[in-house]
Amino acid sequence: MDRFDPATINVRSGHFIDGEYVDAGASHIEVARPSDGVIYASVPIADAALIDRAVQNAWTAYGTSGWARTAPRERARVLRRFADLVAADADTLAPLESLGSTRPIRDAFNWDVPFTAEGIRFYAEFADKIGGDVAATDHDHLGMTIAEPYGVIAAIAPWNFPLVMASWKIAPALAAGNAVVLKPSEMTPFSVLRLAELAVEAGVPPGIFNVVQGDGRTTGDALVRDPRIAKVTFTGSTRTGAAIMAACAESGTKPVTLELGGKSPQIVFADAPRLDDVARRIVGAITVNAGQVCVAGSRLLVERSIADELAERIVNFFGELKAGPTWAPGTTLPPIISEPQAVRIDTIIERSVASGATLRGGGRRADAATPGAFYMPTLLANVTPDTEAVRHEVFGPVLTLQTFDTEEEALELAAHPEYGLAAGVHTADLGRALRMVRGMEAGTVWVNRYGRTSDFMIPTGGYKRSGIGKDLGRQAYEANLRFKSVLIDVRL
């Protein structure tokens, strides 16, 4: 699928509780399409009373449905059916995902929906693979640990990859036997509602996967503060993650998994093979989803001898990108999520230039004839570690360029005082690559590539203020379990 007519897409609004739509809430939020700014729907804001209802319903379903006590293999079968339904529903899910988000329809159809389905399948297979251990004890005792679900988990998903990010949270939680109350972003609230419908159709008991709509200040805060929530998982900004940690502590301590902001470096050495390939890789790392990716490779660090040549190739490849609405064929540069965010990007670039940075390309909004919040890919040179575009997460297609002469200098520039989410290294020297990997504080390091594959076994998560815990991998599944220690005296 490479196009659709936005006027033909109908969205169902409301919350999804106990397997049914609920239009509850005194206030509503208008939802705009970032591709053209058109307000196309609204969602109700879940207040504390509605959150109470959703959480209580989830606990009731958890206690009466038998989901946690279902034979693990059967729970896996239900989740595999869920994954199959998601994959088969691509003609509905992809346009729904693309309509109000920054995901071009071709990407949503070919990547987001299949990736979501495959992630659910991946975690389904964990259901009967991890269950605790027998401990080494003396002859007269039997010691073991038993894995148990937490109960009801609160999940808060971001707007940049609505389906995929939601699946990273719900799939391991459901596979481990938990119930989930999910709050999607108020800017991209609709595709996950369809996901919840498909879960019930697959056989997930009603109430085990509830969706509540609303903003962070009202809905999100009430959800994470609810004392009955056993665990919280969140992807979003570092500031919001810190607020969630504080709210969890204030309302009764509970574990959290946080994937937060990033300001990820890409280090390019002069021996990196095929400079055109490297340039395209760097361009993809900062322009996929218009740079609205937590792991976006936004800080380019280049060995001085090739810096000018690489910069020229990057700017040339920037020029090949085509800005356009998410529903149009050929769009390779999608919109910024909102007009205020586009203004923020522009302001950061203006202040960076005023402080001494040089524009090598971009630095402007898209042509006025293109409606929506589009921003052209930008390369800023002559920056320092104190330049605003270097220090702060821009969350847009903005790349900064710094040069180095030695490995030690490269590592010094790569270090960021706040973030440590991801990093990239481009070199033909394996020993050098490993030294860089060892020397950087980052939760993920890619060598001679930038970005994830469909290897769900490789976890993702940050160092420093880029997060706590991991999404994906075995670690994400185990984070949805608590472990009970048992010691039995077997002497008669």
ChimeraX attribute file (.defattr): number of C-alpha atoms within 10 A of each C-alpha:
attribute: neighborCount
match mode: 1-to-1
recipient: residues
	/A:1	15
	/A:2	17
	/A:3	17
	/A:4	17
	/A:5	10
	/A:6	18
	/A:7	8
	/A:8	8
	/A:9	12
	/A:10	10
	/A:11	16
	/A:12	14
	/A:13	17
	/A:14	25
	/A:15	28
	/A:16	25
	/A:17	23
	/A:18	21
	/A:19	20
	/A:20	15
	/A:21	16
	/A:22	16
	/A:23	16
	/A:24	18
	/A:25	18
	/A:26	9
	/A:27	12
	/A:28	18
	/A:29	15
	/A:30	12
	/A:31	18
	/A:32	20
	/A:33	25
	/A:34	25
	/A:35	29
	/A:36	18
	/A:37	16
	/A:38	13
	/A:39	12
	/A:40	16
	/A:41	17
	/A:42	19
	/A:43	25
	/A:44	22
	/A:45	24
	/A:46	29
	/A:47	23
	/A:48	18
	/A:49	11
	/A:50	21
	/A:51	23
	/A:52	16
	/A:53	15
	/A:54	26
	/A:55	27
	/A:56	16
	/A:57	22
	/A:58	27
	/A:59	22
	/A:60	16
	/A:61	21
	/A:62	24
	/A:63	15
	/A:64	11
	/A:65	16
	/A:66	12
	/A:67	22
	/A:68	23
	/A:69	13
	/A:70	12
	/A:71	13
	/A:72	22
	/A:73	16
	/A:74	14
	/A:75	23
	/A:76	24
	/A:77	17
	/A:78	22
	/A:79	27
	/A:80	21
	/A:81	21
	/A:82	27
	/A:83	28
	/A:84	18
	/A:85	17
	/A:86	25
	/A:87	18
	/A:88	14
	/A:89	17
	/A:90	20
	/A:91	13
	/A:92	14
	/A:93	23
	/A:94	26
	/A:95	28
	/A:96	23
	/A:97	28
	/A:98	29
	/A:99	29
	/A:100	29
	/A:101	30
	/A:102	29
	/A:103	31
	/A:104	29
	/A:105	28
	/A:106	22
	/A:107	18
	/A:108	26
	/A:109	24
	/A:110	14
	/A:111	15
	/A:112	24
	/A:113	24
	/A:114	20
	/A:115	22
	/A:116	23
	/A:117	26
	/A:118	20
	/A:119	23
	/A:120	27
	/A:121	23
	/A:122	23
	/A:123	28
	/A:124	28
	/A:125	19
	/A:126	19
	/A:127	23
	/A:128	15
	/A:129	10
	/A:130	16
	/A:131	16
	/A:132	16
	/A:133	13
	/A:134	13
	/A:135	14
	/A:136	10
	/A:137	11
	/A:138	8
	/A:139	9
	/A:140	11
	/A:141	14
	/A:142	15
	/A:143	16
	/A:144	18
	/A:145	16
	/A:146	15
	/A:147	18
	/A:148	19
	/A:149	22
	/A:150	20
	/A:151	24
	/A:152	28
	/A:153	31
	/A:154	29
	/A:155	26
	/A:156	25
	/A:157	28
	/A:158	21
	/A:159	21
	/A:160	23
	/A:161	21
	/A:162	25
	/A:163	29
	/A:164	22
	/A:165	20
	/A:166	24
	/A:167	22
	/A:168	23
	/A:169	28
	/A:170	26
	/A:171	26
	/A:172	31
	/A:173	29
	/A:174	28
	/A:175	29
	/A:176	32
	/A:177	26
	/A:178	26
	/A:179	33
	/A:180	29
	/A:181	27
	/A:182	28
	/A:183	27
	/A:184	28
	/A:185	20
	/A:186	22
	/A:187	24
	/A:188	26
	/A:189	31
	/A:190	27
	/A:191	24
	/A:192	24
	/A:193	24
	/A:194	19
	/A:195	23
	/A:196	24
	/A:197	19
	/A:198	19
	/A:199	23
	/A:200	19
	/A:201	16
	/A:202	19
	/A:203	14
	/A:204	23
	/A:205	20
	/A:206	23
	/A:207	27
	/A:208	32
	/A:209	31
	/A:210	26
	/A:211	29
	/A:212	31
	/A:213	31
	/A:214	25
	/A:215	21
	/A:216	18
	/A:217	8
	/A:218	14
	/A:219	19
	/A:220	25
	/A:221	18
	/A:222	19
	/A:223	31
	/A:224	29
	/A:225	23
	/A:226	18
	/A:227	16
	/A:228	19
	/A:229	25
	/A:230	21
	/A:231	23
	/A:232	25
	/A:233	28
	/A:234	27
	/A:235	23
	/A:236	20
	/A:237	19
	/A:238	20
	/A:239	11
	/A:240	16
	/A:241	24
	/A:242	15
	/A:243	12
	/A:244	22
	/A:245	19
	/A:246	14
	/A:247	19
	/A:248	24
	/A:249	14
	/A:250	12
	/A:251	14
	/A:252	13
	/A:253	15
	/A:254	18
	/A:255	18
	/A:256	23
	/A:257	23
	/A:258	28
	/A:259	26
	/A:260	27
	/A:261	29
	/A:262	32
	/A:263	27
	/A:264	28
	/A:265	32
	/A:266	28
	/A:267	28
	/A:268	27
	/A:269	26
	/A:270	17
	/A:271	13
	/A:272	16
	/A:273	13
	/A:274	8
	/A:275	17
	/A:276	14
	/A:277	14
	/A:278	21
	/A:279	22
	/A:280	15
	/A:281	18
	/A:282	26
	/A:283	24
	/A:284	20
	/A:285	25
	/A:286	26
	/A:287	26
	/A:288	17
	/A:289	26
	/A:290	28
	/A:291	28
	/A:292	23
	/A:293	20
	/A:294	22
	/A:295	28
	/A:296	34
	/A:297	30
	/A:298	32
	/A:299	27
	/A:300	26
	/A:301	24
	/A:302	23
	/A:303	21
	/A:304	16
	/A:305	13
	/A:306	16
	/A:307	19
	/A:308	15
	/A:309	13
	/A:310	20
	/A:311	20
	/A:312	15
	/A:313	17
	/A:314	23
	/A:315	18
	/A:316	15
	/A:317	17
	/A:318	23
	/A:319	12
	/A:320	10
	/A:321	17
	/A:322	14
	/A:323	22
	/A:324	22
	/A:325	30
	/A:326	33
	/A:327	24
	/A:328	18
	/A:329	15
	/A:330	17
	/A:331	21
	/A:332	22
	/A:333	27
	/A:334	30
	/A:335	33
	/A:336	27
	/A:337	29
	/A:338	20
	/A:339	15
	/A:340	11
	/A:341	15
	/A:342	21
	/A:343	15
	/A:344	14
	/A:345	23
	/A:346	19
	/A:347	14
	/A:348	20
	/A:349	26
	/A:350	17
	/A:351	14
	/A:352	21
	/A:353	20
	/A:354	11
	/A:355	14
	/A:356	14
	/A:357	22
	/A:358	18
	/A:359	17
	/A:360	17
	/A:361	21
	/A:362	19
	/A:363	23
	/A:364	16
	/A:365	16
	/A:366	19
	/A:367	11
	/A:368	8
	/A:369	6
	/A:370	14
	/A:371	16
	/A:372	24
	/A:373	23
	/A:374	28
	/A:375	26
	/A:376	25
	/A:377	27
	/A:378	23
	/A:379	26
	/A:380	26
	/A:381	21
	/A:382	15
	/A:383	20
	/A:384	18
	/A:385	14
	/A:386	11
	/A:387	20
	/A:388	19
	/A:389	27
	/A:390	26
	/A:391	16
	/A:392	15
	/A:393	21
	/A:394	25
	/A:395	25
	/A:396	29
	/A:397	30
	/A:398	31
	/A:399	26
	/A:400	24
	/A:401	24
	/A:402	22
	/A:403	22
	/A:404	20
	/A:405	13
	/A:406	12
	/A:407	16
	/A:408	12
	/A:409	13
	/A:410	23
	/A:411	20
	/A:412	13
	/A:413	19
	/A:414	27
	/A:415	18
	/A:416	20
	/A:417	10
	/A:418	16
	/A:419	25
	/A:420	28
	/A:421	28
	/A:422	28
	/A:423	29
	/A:424	28
	/A:425	23
	/A:426	25
	/A:427	18
	/A:428	15
	/A:429	11
	/A:430	10
	/A:431	10
	/A:432	15
	/A:433	21
	/A:434	12
	/A:435	12
	/A:436	22
	/A:437	19
	/A:438	11
	/A:439	15
	/A:440	20
	/A:441	21
	/A:442	25
	/A:443	20
	/A:444	22
	/A:445	23
	/A:446	16
	/A:447	19
	/A:448	19
	/A:449	16
	/A:450	23
	/A:451	17
	/A:452	13
	/A:453	8
	/A:454	10
	/A:455	11
	/A:456	18
	/A:457	15
	/A:458	15
	/A:459	17
	/A:460	21
	/A:461	22
	/A:462	25
	/A:463	20
	/A:464	17
	/A:465	21
	/A:466	26
	/A:467	28
	/A:468	19
	/A:469	19
	/A:470	22
	/A:471	27
	/A:472	21
	/A:473	18
	/A:474	17
	/A:475	16
	/A:476	22
	/A:477	23
	/A:478	20
	/A:479	21
	/A:480	28
	/A:481	23
	/A:482	15
	/A:483	16
	/A:484	11
	/A:485	13
	/A:486	12
	/A:487	13
	/A:488	10
	/A:489	10
	/A:490	9
	/A:491	7
	/A:492	4
